[in-house]
Amino acid sequence: MERLKAKLKAVPQKPGVYFFKDKADTIIYIGKALVLRARVRQYFTKIKGESPKTEALRTAIRAIGWKVCGSEIDALIEEAKLIKKHHPRFNVIFRDDKNYAYACATNEKPYPRIFITHQPTKIPTRYSLCVGPFTDAFALRYTVRMLRAAYPYCAARPLSLKRACFDYHLGRCTGACADPKMYVRTEKNISAILHILSGARKGILGRLEKAMKKSARKEEFTKANEYKHRIEYLKKVFAHGPSLDRVWRHEKTNSSEWPLVQEALQKLLGAARDIHRVEGYDISNISGKFAVGSMVVCENGFPAKSQYRKFRIQYSGDMPNDPKMMAEVISRRLRHAEWPAPDVILLDGGKGQLGAVMRVLPKTQLVMALAKENEEIYFAKKSRPVRAETLGKPFLFFVQRLRDEAHRFAITYHRKLRGRIL
């Protein structure tokens, strides 16, 4: 054990995958990490109340190995490849097949769709292709969502709509739900996403750059610009990817970054007091119909799911108005004095949402809005927004995760409500 602890100093502080071997030189466990040295070191530090499985793994370890990856998404994909290849026994012990996540494509005609599942063996034969296993379902969903911006695909059933779906207007759908000409493109885009998730993405950026230049030479500028957008987005995904070890996770080992988030919030908002409770809000609707709002809660860096709340929005103006809807939700939230008061409120939106909400909030309430396009923070004390990344990665990851959780909670309620009414 002392020999292994000494080797920990050689483990790099970079993203990657790590693996442990037993006395027979057999790989018994594979994992991924944002910072390899910090994650591997945890296995050699006894924690009060840890599971017998973890203790059994530590006892069996005789050798440590690792592979540095270029980004967090590379680590996610590499881990899945190695687990599939080696079937380490402690990976099976720690989580059965139902806990692994797989990205699958349907085999439906005229075009397929992508979905995430935990039980690929129970999928009907029409779902023909699955990639995995992935140990982090959240990271997988986040990655697929990121890749969908570069490779749009249609999630609606073929020709089930008279006009293109809502995702089409957000750039996440090819329009195949209403236009048969887009069938082939949808199929190709889904194939490209699964190709990347399989780890076989070598040369993909080079091919896209070549196609962009070719289109530009032929003066097909719309197509060239599309390739440019795809290249830029993929570079962003490959460079950063989803945060696999975010601040807001259930693992106790990540709680050490919460003070950094608190410090960044205090600096940004000029708060003199400690920050413990942050509430996130989002609105979900289609052209103003079935509008709902969500409230999610984070306490000391961890989600407090029992305190999540949802709102059926009563606003009934002629045109959709997200700022007014957001103000309505916040106003109704303030009526509940029995709920713990938030130290900070985070809105999904920009200057419009912030301005509308500030008119209904007490002047002492700290509030900010996160705009998606450039991940910019709007707040009362400055007329110009601040890039979230300038306040440090822990802060950036935290506000992104809180925003995404509010969006997930809102859209889940919206879909449920829309299905019940229609």
N, C-alpha and C positions, 0 to 999 in steps of 0.2 A: 504493500500500500504506500509506503514512503517513497518507493521508486516511482510510482505513478504520480504522486503529488509533486515530485520534483519535475516530472515531465510537463506538468500543467503550464510551467513558465514558457514552454516552447509553443503552446497553442496560440495562434494569432488572434488578434482582436478585430476580426473581420467576419462578414457574413459567410455562412457555409453549412456543411453537414458534418456531423461527427459520428463515430461508430466505436463501440466497445467490443473487445474480443475476450473469449475465455481461455483457459489453459490449453485447450485443443486448437487454438488459433482460429476459432470459428466466430464469426460476427454474431453477437447476441442482442445487440440493440443499435438502432440508427435513429438519429434525431437531427433537427435543424436548429439554427440559431442566428439571431441578428449579430451577436458578438460571441464568437465561439468560445473564447477563454472563459468568459463570465458564466456561460451556460454549462460548460463541462465541469467547471470548478464546483458547481452546486451539488453534483453527484458525490463529491468527496467531503461534504460538510453535513454532518448529521443534524437533523432538525427534529425538535420535539414533536411527537405525534405523527411522524411520517409513516407511510404504509409499509407493511411487511414486504410487499413486492419491490419497493425501492431499495430496501435494505438487502434483499436477496440479490438484486442486480449488482449493487455495490460490492458485495462479497464475491460475486462471480467474475468481476472484471480483472483481467490480467494485462491488457494492452489497450492503448488509446490510439485512434487514428482520426484523421479529418481531411476534408477537402474544401478548400476556399472557393467560394462562388463570387461571381461578379456583382450580384445583387440579391436582395431578399427573395425575389420571385425565382431566381435561378436556384436558390437553396430549397425553396418549396418543391420545385419540379425535380431537382436532383434527389431529394429525400424520397419522393414517390418512386422514382426509378430504382433506387437501391433497395428499398423495402420489397418491391415486387421481385427483384432479382434474388435477394438473399433470404427472405422470409425469417428475419431474426426472431428467436423464440420469445424474447421479452417484449417485443413490439406486440406480439399476439397476446401475451399475458396481460399487458397493460390496457389493451383495447381490442375488443373482438371486432369482427368484420362490420358489425352494425355501426361502429363508431368511426370507421374510416369514411371518407367522402370520395366520390367519383364524379367526374364530369362526363356526361353521356350525350350522345346525339341520337335523335329519333331516326328511324329509317322510313319516315312517311314521305309519300309522294304528293305533290310535286316538289316539296322542299322539306328539309329536316328542321328540327329545333333542338336547342341545348337545354339541359336541366341538370341539377345536382342531386345525387342520391346517396344514401348510406347503405343500400342493399341491392347491389347490381345483380346478384344471383336470382332475385325475385322479379326482375324486369321482364315483361313480355318480349317475345322475339322481335317485335317491330322496333325495339330499341337496340340497335345492333352494335354500336361502338361505344366503349367506355374507356376513359383514361384515368389512371390512379394506381394505387390508393394514395390519397392525401390525408395527412394527419390533422390538418387545420382547415375545417370546413369554412370558417369565416374568411380566411385568407384566400381560399379557392374561389368563393363567391365574389370577393372583391376583385380578384385578378380577372375573372371572366367578365365582370362588369367593365373593368378598365379596357380589356381587349375588345369588347363590343363597340367601344367608341371608335376603334381603328378598323374593326371588321364588323359592320352592322349586320344583324340578321333579324328575321321576323319571328316573333314569338306567338303571333296569332295563327289560327288555323287557316289553311289556304282558302282565299276568296270568302272568308267569313264576314268581311266588312264591305260596305259600299264605298268607303273612302279609306285612305291610309290611316293606320292606327296612331295613337298618341305618341308612341315611341318613335315613329317616323319623323315627327316634328322636333324631336329631341336629338335626332341624328343617330339613333340606336337601331333603326329598322331600315331595310332597303326599300320598303313599300310593296313587298311581294304579297302582302295581305290583300292588296287591291289591284296589283298590276302583274300579270303573268310574265311580263318581260324580265322581272326581277328574280324569278325562280332560280335561274342558274347562278346568279351572283350570290344569292343567299346561301346556296349549297357550297359554293367555293369559300365564302367567308367562314362558315362553320368549320369546314375542313381545315382552314388556316389556323383557327383558334385551337382546335384539338391537336394540330401539328405542333404548335408552340407549347402547349401544355404537356406534350409528350417529351419535350426537351429537344426536339429536332428543329431548332430555329436557326441553325447555322446558315449564314448567307442570305437570310430573308431580307435584311435591310439593304444589302448590296443589290439584290434583285429589284427591290422597290425603287432605289435611287436610279438604277439603269432604266426602268420603265418611266420614271418621271422625266429624265433627260430626253428620252425618245419621244415622249408626248410633247415636250416643249419644242423640240426640233420640228415636229409636224404641226406646230402651232395649235395643238389641242390643249389649250391653257386650262380649261376646266378640269380635264382629266389629270393634267400635271399638278394642279393645285390639290386635287384629291390625294394623289400619291404623296405630296409634300406633307399634308395633314397626317396621313397614316404613318409616315416615317417619324415625324415629330412626336406623335403620341406613343409609338412603340419605343422610341428612345427613352421617353419618360417612364414607361412601364418597366423596361429592362434595367434602367438605372436605379429606380427606387422600388417599384412594385408595391404590394400591400405591406403594411408594417406587421410583420409576423410576431413581434414581441412588443405590442403597443403598451402604452402606459395603462390604458383602461382595459385590463384583463383580470381574470379571477386568480391568476398565479400570484402568490405572495411575493415572489422574487422580483416582480416588476414595480412594487409599491415604492421602491426607493426613488423612482423618477417623479413621483407625485409632487414632492417639494419643489422640483424645477418648474412644474406646471403652475403651482401656486405662486411662485416668485414671478413668473412671466405674466400671470394674470394681474398681480398687484402692480407690476411695473406698467403694464399697458393701461390699466383702468385707474391708476392712482389710488389704489385701495390701501388704507392704513391698517385694516384688520386682516386677520387670517381668513382664508377662503376654504370652506369645507364642502359646501353644497352648490353644484352647478346644474341648472335645468336647461335642457335643449328643446326647441320647438320647431315644428315643420307643418306645412299645409299641403294637402293633397286633394286635387280636383281635376276634372276634365271639362274645360270651358265653363267653369263655375258650377258645374253640376256635381252632386254628391260630395260637396266639399266637407272635409274633416280636418281637424288639427290634432297634433300629438304633443305630449309633454313627456320627456324622459329625464331621469334623474341620475346624477353621479354624486356619490358622497365619498370624499377622501380618495378619489381615484378609481372607485369601483361602482358598477351599476347597481342601483337600488330598484330592481324591477317591480317590487311590490308597490312602489310609489308612482309608477308610470300611470298616465291618465290620457284619455282620448275625448275629443269634443266633436259633436255634430254641429257644424257651423250654421248659424241662422241667417247670415248675410244673404240678401236676395236681390242684389243690384242687377241692372241689365247686362253689365259686362263683368267678367272676372276681375277681382281686385284683391290680389294676395296681401298687400299691406293692410287693407281694412280687415280682411279675414284674420290676419295675424293679431291685429289690435283687439279684435273681438275675443280671440282665444285668451290672450293675456288678461284682458279685462275680466273675463269669467273666472280665470284662475285666481285672481286677486280676491274674489269673493269668499274663497275658502281659507278663512283664517285658521282653521284647524289643521291645515297642511303646513309642514315646516317651511319657513321663509327661505327663498334662495339667496345665496350670497352673490351669485352671478347668473344672468340669463343669457343664453346663446340662441340667436335666431338664425334660421336658414334663410338667407336673403342678403339684401344690400341696403343701400341708403334709404330706399323707400320704406322697407319694413321697419328699419330702425326708427325713422322719423315718426311713423304712425304709432309705434308702440310707446315711444317716449312720451306721447301726449296722454297716455292712460296710466303711466307708471309714476310712483313717487319719485321725486327728484333725487332721493338718496339711493335709489336702486341702481346697481351696476348692471349694465346691459351692453351687448355687442352683437353684431351681425356678421356672419361669414358668407361672403359671396363666392360661388363655386368657380367662376371662370378662372380667376387667378389666385384663388384661396386668399382673398383679402379680407381683413377685419375692419369693419366700420364701428366707430364708437363716438360717444357724445363730445369728447374733449378735443377732437381734431376734425377738420373739414375734409382731410384726405385720408384714405384708408391706409392700413399698414399690412404689408405682406406677412402672413402668419409664419412663414419659414424664417423670417428675420428674428423671431423670438425663440428660436431653437427647435430642434426636431421633436423633443418630448411635447412641447406645446402644440406644434403643428399636428402631430399624430393624435393628440388628445381631442382637439376641436374637430378634426376630421371624423374621428370615431364617434363623437357625440352627435355631430350633424348626421352622419350615416345611420346611426341608431334611431334618431328621431324620424328620419325619412322612412326607414324600414317599418317602424311602428305605425306611422301615418298611412303608408300605402297599403299595409296589411288590413287596417280598418276600412280604408276606402274601398278596396276590392271586395271585402266581406259585405259592406253596406250596399255597394252597387249590385252585387249578385243577389242580395236579398230582395232589393226593390225591383230589379228587372226580372 
